[in-house]
Amino acid sequence: MNVLFDEPGPRARRRIRIATVVSLLAGAVLVALAIRQFSVNGELDPAKWGIFTDWLIWRFILDALGSTVLAAVLAIAIGGTAGLLLAVARVSGPAVLRGAARAYMEVVRVVPALLLVFVTLFALPQLGINMPLLWKLVVPLAVSNSAQFAEIFRAGILSLDRGQGEAAAALGLSNGQAMRLVILPQALRRVVPSLVSQSAGVLKDTSLGFVVSYSELLYSTKVLIGYYQQSQVSILIQAYLVIAAVYFVVNFGLSRLARWLESRQRRKGRVAATAEELPHRDG
């Protein structure tokens, strides 16, 4: 079995354990110092945290989370579909189409998503294209992530044995039929964990909705902070810590799902490999 690195020896494992303990202790010290500083500045005042025991506040936050998920799902659906088409075009399309797909992917991958948001926010309205706030966020995220999805799909397609396509051709299938019926179904199953991980990244990128005033989590937090500041109550730190916790829970769940799917695929792969290695018994 090929590995990307050598198995650490006893000394290396000891150094890793020591570094882990030191890192945990340093982290604990930093957390303790942060809590002490919060206490000195009155940021642990129960009145400031008690606001988040109100159901109305959580309904506001959950509504913002729903808007965040909506934007992410739309961006994933559009960007994923475009990425799949780009991957197929780059792998099996005509030379002109392959070149165009490659150029698009190389350019879009290096363009910051924030710049694309500015394009939809300032440049497109100058051309008479003024989209709703939701689409001013969804469109640039879909464009930005389409190149990432395309690379994932392309990697899945290229990971398959060339014999798959040759077998399909031997059965009389055209290139398009072989791609649609034989190659893509297998490639998609292989890249599901990577797709979930990329989707988590799209969810985090929805925080750019702050720029276009779309009511996702980050922008809604700003609104919530401004509302309480009018009542002479500052919940700046508390609100952002709560929203950070919400982001952590959602993205941690997606990350764990991706790892579970990856480990499940590895187990299936090992079982299949073991089954192939078993000697055939005569009946």
HELIX and SHEET records of a PDB file:
HELIX    1   1 PRO A   10  VAL A   40  1                                  31    
HELIX    2   2 PRO A   46  GLY A   50  1                                   5    
HELIX    3   3 ILE A   51  THR A   53  5                                   3    
HELIX    4   4 TRP A   55  SER A   92  1                                  38    
HELIX    5   5 ALA A   95  VAL A  110  1                                  16    
HELIX    6   6 ALA A  113  PHE A  118  1                                   6    
HELIX    7   7 VAL A  119  ALA A  123  3                                   5    
HELIX    8   8 LEU A  124  GLN A  126  1                                   3    
HELIX    9   9 LEU A  133  LEU A  158  1                                  26    
HELIX   10  10 ARG A  162  ALA A  170  1                                   9    
HELIX   11  11 ASN A  175  ALA A  178  1                                   4    
HELIX   12  12 MET A  179  ILE A  183  3                                   5    
HELIX   13  13 LEU A  184  ASP A  205  1                                  22    
HELIX   14  14 THR A  206  LEU A  208  5                                   3    
HELIX   15  15 GLY A  209  VAL A  212  1                                   4    
HELIX   16  16 LEU A  217  GLN A  229  1                                  13    
HELIX   17  17 LEU A  236  GLU A  277  1                                  42    
END                                                                             
